Amino acid sequence: MGGKEPKYIITDQDGSILKAAPLVFKTARHRYCMWHIMDKVPSKYGVTRDDYSVFVKKLNAIIIWDDDIEAAYFDAKWEEIGRKHNVNNIDWFQEMYAKRKQWVMAHCRDLDMGGVMRTTQRSESKNSFFKRFESKSGTLVEFSMRFDSAMDQQRHTQKKIDNYNRHTFPVISTHLAIEVHRAQVYSHKVFEEFQEEVKWSIGTCKSRGFTECGSLEVTIVRDANKDRSYAVTYCPDTLKATCSCRMLERKGILCRHIIWIYSSNGVKIIPEQCVVKRWCKDARLSKMFYCNGEATEDVYIIDGKQIAMSVMWSEIHQTVGMLMGKLKNDVDNVSSLIRQFKEKLSPLGSPLNKQQ
């Protein structure tokens, strides 16, 4: 990584790791895997207790399902749940609450993209993937061959996904221009999440107050689905917007509250500062290398014309996909435009045309 430390690392609560991590990573924040902690809840609380299912449901609501709550709200709810279900005298629950800043999302809202990584699931899924290719009795040479096979399969799968993202167009569900714009940019998987936020913004969000602070506009947006209000700060000059739910900072995807503000102000194209590169279709177009700690892009491997042609083919496929839900008149208009450009590109001065 060019000598650059990660912003945070996620591990289980293994004692050796807890001692070693701060020796290796001087600035990274160490977080605990949420799944490993929640997996211990049944044994610590007792599955035979009559209120076990109710207790787990309440606990999941403030830890797993509702990930945009603030620290003060989480602390109040934890205290309420602990008091009603008599867990304040259980040492393990007290220890986990004391360490809440290392694993509860409500206390990690300041971490950029922190909502994407909450468990060690990604690294463990990689271990599970490679186990399908390895053999404990194999030699080092066999391991190398099996590793290459695993990587080839990963690359093949990635190319299939990239091809699907670039040459197909998702179904549009609303009339908002920003949804169409994001469908052209986001990968299909991320667009599905964004599309859900778009639909919620139309059905559940309303303004409950508005104030001006210099060049900024602060709107209190009521979210009927979550039965909660959020403060959205919006700058009409730069189109920059932030929300108190911090979904954009936590996951890199616009929340329904900012989407509602954008649509109310007639914004049709989401500004670049709100777009996370890693969620886009072209996130893997350039290759990154590190030289003496400096990141450089390998931009000369493919010439500019080849890239432009690939982008053009992608735009053609996307345009045809967008016409699926349109009227025949729209299809005829696009066909007419294509024929006009085709005529402009035809070699009128070629020897063949002169002979004709």
ChimeraX attribute file (.defattr): number of C-alpha atoms within 10 A of each C-alpha:
attribute: neighborCount
match mode: 1-to-1
recipient: residues
	/A:1	10
	/A:2	11
	/A:3	9
	/A:4	8
	/A:5	13
	/A:6	11
	/A:7	14
	/A:8	15
	/A:9	18
	/A:10	19
	/A:11	18
	/A:12	16
	/A:13	13
	/A:14	9
	/A:15	8
	/A:16	8
	/A:17	12
	/A:18	14
	/A:19	10
	/A:20	10
	/A:21	15
	/A:22	13
	/A:23	9
	/A:24	10
	/A:25	16
	/A:26	9
	/A:27	11
	/A:28	14
	/A:29	15
	/A:30	18
	/A:31	22
	/A:32	23
	/A:33	21
	/A:34	22
	/A:35	15
	/A:36	15
	/A:37	14
	/A:38	15
	/A:39	10
	/A:40	11
	/A:41	16
	/A:42	14
	/A:43	9
	/A:44	14
	/A:45	18
	/A:46	11
	/A:47	13
	/A:48	10
	/A:49	10
	/A:50	9
	/A:51	11
	/A:52	15
	/A:53	13
	/A:54	10
	/A:55	16
	/A:56	16
	/A:57	11
	/A:58	14
	/A:59	18
	/A:60	12
	/A:61	12
	/A:62	21
	/A:63	19
	/A:64	15
	/A:65	11
	/A:66	13
	/A:67	18
	/A:68	18
	/A:69	18
	/A:70	17
	/A:71	17
	/A:72	11
	/A:73	11
	/A:74	19
	/A:75	16
	/A:76	11
	/A:77	16
	/A:78	17
	/A:79	13
	/A:80	12
	/A:81	17
	/A:82	18
	/A:83	12
	/A:84	10
	/A:85	13
	/A:86	11
	/A:87	16
	/A:88	16
	/A:89	10
	/A:90	12
	/A:91	11
	/A:92	15
	/A:93	16
	/A:94	14
	/A:95	10
	/A:96	14
	/A:97	17
	/A:98	10
	/A:99	13
	/A:100	19
	/A:101	17
	/A:102	18
	/A:103	22
	/A:104	23
	/A:105	26
	/A:106	22
	/A:107	17
	/A:108	19
	/A:109	22
	/A:110	12
	/A:111	14
	/A:112	17
	/A:113	19
	/A:114	18
	/A:115	21
	/A:116	10
	/A:117	17
	/A:118	22
	/A:119	21
	/A:120	17
	/A:121	15
	/A:122	11
	/A:123	12
	/A:124	10
	/A:125	11
	/A:126	10
	/A:127	11
	/A:128	11
	/A:129	13
	/A:130	15
	/A:131	13
	/A:132	10
	/A:133	14
	/A:134	16
	/A:135	12
	/A:136	7
	/A:137	8
	/A:138	10
	/A:139	10
	/A:140	9
	/A:141	9
	/A:142	13
	/A:143	16
	/A:144	12
	/A:145	13
	/A:146	19
	/A:147	15
	/A:148	13
	/A:149	14
	/A:150	18
	/A:151	12
	/A:152	12
	/A:153	12
	/A:154	13
	/A:155	12
	/A:156	12
	/A:157	12
	/A:158	12
	/A:159	12
	/A:160	11
	/A:161	14
	/A:162	17
	/A:163	13
	/A:164	14
	/A:165	23
	/A:166	22
	/A:167	16
	/A:168	18
	/A:169	23
	/A:170	17
	/A:171	14
	/A:172	13
	/A:173	12
	/A:174	13
	/A:175	8
	/A:176	17
	/A:177	15
	/A:178	20
	/A:179	21
	/A:180	20
	/A:181	13
	/A:182	19
	/A:183	25
	/A:184	23
	/A:185	19
	/A:186	23
	/A:187	23
	/A:188	23
	/A:189	11
	/A:190	18
	/A:191	20
	/A:192	15
	/A:193	13
	/A:194	20
	/A:195	22
	/A:196	13
	/A:197	20
	/A:198	24
	/A:199	18
	/A:200	18
	/A:201	22
	/A:202	16
	/A:203	14
	/A:204	17
	/A:205	22
	/A:206	18
	/A:207	16
	/A:208	13
	/A:209	11
	/A:210	13
	/A:211	11
	/A:212	11
	/A:213	9
	/A:214	7
	/A:215	10
	/A:216	15
	/A:217	15
	/A:218	18
	/A:219	23
	/A:220	19
	/A:221	24
	/A:222	19
	/A:223	20
	/A:224	14
	/A:225	11
	/A:226	10
	/A:227	8
	/A:228	10
	/A:229	19
	/A:230	18
	/A:231	20
	/A:232	21
	/A:233	21
	/A:234	22
	/A:235	15
	/A:236	13
	/A:237	8
	/A:238	10
	/A:239	16
	/A:240	17
	/A:241	23
	/A:242	20
	/A:243	22
	/A:244	16
	/A:245	21
	/A:246	24
	/A:247	23
	/A:248	21
	/A:249	21
	/A:250	22
	/A:251	16
	/A:252	21
	/A:253	20
	/A:254	25
	/A:255	23
	/A:256	26
	/A:257	32
	/A:258	28
	/A:259	25
	/A:260	25
	/A:261	21
	/A:262	20
	/A:263	17
	/A:264	9
	/A:265	12
	/A:266	12
	/A:267	17
	/A:268	14
	/A:269	15
	/A:270	18
	/A:271	12
	/A:272	10
	/A:273	11
	/A:274	16
	/A:275	17
	/A:276	17
	/A:277	15
	/A:278	13
	/A:279	17
	/A:280	19
	/A:281	21
	/A:282	16
	/A:283	15
	/A:284	11
	/A:285	11
	/A:286	14
	/A:287	11
	/A:288	11
	/A:289	14
	/A:290	12
	/A:291	8
	/A:292	8
	/A:293	11
	/A:294	10
	/A:295	12
	/A:296	12
	/A:297	10
	/A:298	12
	/A:299	12
	/A:300	8
	/A:301	8
	/A:302	11
	/A:303	9
	/A:304	10
	/A:305	9
	/A:306	10
	/A:307	11
	/A:308	11
	/A:309	11
	/A:310	11
	/A:311	14
	/A:312	12
	/A:313	13
	/A:314	18
	/A:315	17
	/A:316	12
	/A:317	14
	/A:318	19
	/A:319	15
	/A:320	14
	/A:321	16
	/A:322	19
	/A:323	14
	/A:324	12
	/A:325	10
	/A:326	10
	/A:327	9
	/A:328	10
	/A:329	9
	/A:330	12
	/A:331	14
	/A:332	11
	/A:333	11
	/A:334	14
	/A:335	11
	/A:336	12
	/A:337	11
	/A:338	11
	/A:339	12
	/A:340	11
	/A:341	10
	/A:342	10
	/A:343	11
	/A:344	9
	/A:345	9
	/A:346	10
	/A:347	10
	/A:348	11
	/A:349	8
	/A:350	9
	/A:351	9
	/A:352	9
	/A:353	10
	/A:354	8
	/A:355	6
	/A:356	5
